[in-house]
Structures are given as C-alpha cells and as structure tokens.
Amino acid sequence: MLEDSENNPMEEIMALSVDKSLLRDLPKVDELLQHFRIIELMRDNPRKIVVDSIRSSIDELRCSILDGEYTGTSEEIFDAVLRKSINRIKWSARPNLRRVINGTGVVLHTNLGRALLAESAKTATIGVASNYCNLEMNLESGKRGSRYEPLEELLIQLTGAEAAWW
C-alpha cells in the first residue's frame, strides 16, 4: 500500500514526458488582441466573444501541453492559439439556422422548419421587414391598434365564423 508521502509512479512518468516550459510560451490575451487578424475580426464580432474565444483557445492548448499531447514547438504556440481563436470566433459568428437540403423524401418535415414560402410571400415579407410597417397601428384611425387586427377578417373568411378575436 502506498503511503501519502510517496509519489505515484505513473504520475512521475507523465511528469517526465510533459515539457512544462511550453506553458511559459502561451501568449497573453492582450497580445492576441493586438494581432491584425484578431483586430479585423473585432470589427464584426462582439469583444466578449473574441476574448472568450482567445481564452478558450489558450486553455485548450494549456491542457494539451499538460496532458503531453502537444507536439509542436514553443515557436508554434502563438500561431496555434491564434488559429484556434480565429476558428472559434468564426464558428460563433455563423448563423444558427442554415439552409439544408431535404433529402428525406418527406415534403413537410417538421425537423426542417416549415413549408417553403411562395415567391410572392418572400417578396412581401422582405418588403415589410425592410421598412417600418403598421404592425400595431390602425391606419384608418391613426391610433394604436392590435397586431392581430389584420388577421381578423381573414380568419372569419377562412373559418366561416361570425367573429374572431384574441
């Protein structure tokens, strides 16, 4: 049985294979923030996302060094962190919803969002979304209205009901 004061032989072997001097070569966040490629990315991305990406990249490389998995040289550390940071920043900036190809054979697939819009619907949506609109404005009275008001007459026509309200 090992006593508390004795070192674990496996830990000693691992410690020998880890070059901890590489940890000193990890760049500081401020150094990376001054790099022209990061400055360029900061024009289109919030500072918090950029800084968090840099910190995560440094932490990832630190763990890789401590685990003995980093195979690069100390000269390559800055570039490795920079590359990882840039990839993280770009990844975080991508839209969550992206165009996909429906190869399921199911025309209205619930996991793929919705049915495709007709060209006229897309054009109307872009026209309204690109400008101010009367979402909650009654144009006849000039006063505040309900966002559901324009739908009331349509619902009555579609359902045959006497009235529709919210």
C-alpha atoms as one frame of an Amber mdcrd trajectory, in Angstrom:
protein
   0.000   0.000   0.000   1.309   3.444  -0.933   1.766   5.997   1.768   0.501
   9.533   1.270   4.045  10.895   1.085   5.061   8.611  -1.802   4.567   9.711
  -5.402   2.534   7.623  -7.772   4.979   6.046 -10.293   2.597   6.810 -13.218
   2.482  10.488 -12.269   6.278  10.591 -12.245   6.427   9.037 -15.731   3.824
  11.505 -17.030   5.675  14.437 -15.446   8.859  13.439 -17.273   7.157  13.439
 -20.671   5.486  16.845 -20.240   7.549  19.877 -21.222   6.059  22.412 -18.822
   8.395  25.105 -20.122   5.990  25.357 -23.072   3.426  26.845 -20.686   5.571
  29.986 -20.447   5.246  30.411 -24.210   1.446  30.593 -24.151   0.512  34.069
 -25.374  -1.333  36.572 -23.225  -4.863  37.546 -24.231  -3.727  41.161 -24.773
  -1.006  40.019 -27.190  -3.541  38.226 -29.330  -5.982  41.143 -29.175  -3.305
  43.286 -30.847  -2.802  40.891 -33.758  -4.102  42.324 -37.047  -6.259  39.259
 -37.819  -7.987  39.496 -34.436  -8.430  43.270 -34.801 -10.054  42.590 -38.169
 -12.472  40.086 -36.586 -13.335  42.523 -33.792 -14.925  44.838 -36.353 -17.738
  42.341 -36.917 -17.829  40.435 -33.611 -18.530  41.486 -30.019 -15.392  41.907
 -27.903 -16.691  39.387 -25.358 -16.932  36.651 -27.998 -13.416  37.445 -29.241
 -11.899  37.468 -25.734 -13.770  34.308 -24.675 -12.593  32.545 -27.853  -8.988
  33.530 -27.172  -9.189  32.400 -23.537 -10.742  29.070 -24.522  -8.035  28.519
 -27.125  -5.275  29.263 -24.615  -6.919  26.946 -22.052  -7.258  24.172 -24.621
  -3.595  24.386 -25.594  -2.568  24.569 -21.910  -4.440  21.317 -21.232  -2.895
  19.754 -24.323   0.592  20.669 -23.062  -0.097  19.382 -19.545  -1.524  16.136
 -20.911   1.597  15.651 -23.021  -0.460  15.789 -26.238   1.043  18.971 -27.711
   3.584  18.021 -30.345   4.577  21.485 -31.576   7.479  23.664 -30.623   7.415
  26.748 -28.440   7.720  28.900 -31.583   4.496  27.390 -32.947   2.407  28.041
 -29.837   1.401  31.602 -30.747   0.256  30.542 -34.219  -1.610  27.541 -32.826
  -3.540  29.687 -30.336  -4.178  32.345 -32.983  -5.504  29.752 -35.450  -7.758
  28.143 -32.817  -9.033  31.561 -31.705  -9.883  32.646 -35.242 -11.716  29.389
 -35.909 -13.699  29.760 -32.670 -14.642  33.368 -33.449 -15.790  32.459 -36.955
 -17.710  29.450 -35.632 -19.543  31.564 -33.047 -20.481  34.146 -35.692 -22.170
  31.678 -38.023 -25.965  31.793 -38.134 -27.706  29.127 -36.064 -30.271  28.485
 -38.775 -28.738  27.447 -42.058 -30.002  26.282 -45.392 -30.130  22.494 -45.712
 -31.167  20.014 -48.366 -34.257  17.970 -47.588 -33.215  14.506 -48.702 -35.769
  12.735 -46.515 -38.447  12.296 -49.152 -40.937  13.968 -46.799 -42.189  17.245
 -48.260 -43.278  18.833 -44.959 -40.664  17.586 -42.500 -41.185  19.020 -39.002
 -37.463  18.956 -38.170 -36.686  21.105 -41.204 -38.625  24.153 -40.071 -41.611
  24.852 -42.243 -43.044  24.581 -45.721 -41.242  26.644 -48.335 -42.707  30.079
 -48.961 -44.021  31.139 -52.324 -42.004  33.823 -54.141 -44.791  36.360 -53.603
 -44.780  35.647 -49.846 -40.986  36.024 -49.669 -41.142  39.293 -51.598 -43.908
  40.649 -49.349 -42.034  39.582 -46.210 -38.796  41.223 -47.347 -40.702  44.401
 -48.250 -42.326  44.658 -44.821 -39.280  43.501 -42.847 -37.041  46.037 -44.603
 -39.172  49.064 -43.668 -41.463  50.404 -40.977 -44.920  48.838 -41.035 -48.307
  49.206 -39.369 -47.881  46.225 -37.026 -49.847  47.815 -34.188 -51.157  50.918
 -35.930 -54.707  51.291 -37.204 -54.213  53.289 -40.379 -57.870  54.354 -40.559
 -57.998  55.874 -37.070 -54.317  56.776 -36.828 -54.247  55.274 -33.331 -52.709
  52.235 -31.777 -54.318  49.031 -32.947 -53.816  45.324 -32.449 -51.207  43.297
 -34.294 -53.923  40.681 -34.787 -56.459  43.095 -36.303 -55.382  42.469 -39.921
 -55.948  38.743 -39.410 -59.465  39.036 -38.024 -61.235  39.404 -41.380 -59.094
  36.636 -42.911 -59.959  34.215 -40.095 -63.647  34.973 -40.446 -63.474  34.280
 -44.169 -61.410  31.113 -43.790 -63.398  29.551 -40.960 -66.870  30.866 -41.654
 -67.078  32.038 -38.050 -69.101  35.098 -37.059 -66.144  36.748 -35.367 -62.523
  36.259 -34.414 -60.734  37.978 -31.528 -57.806  37.464 -29.203
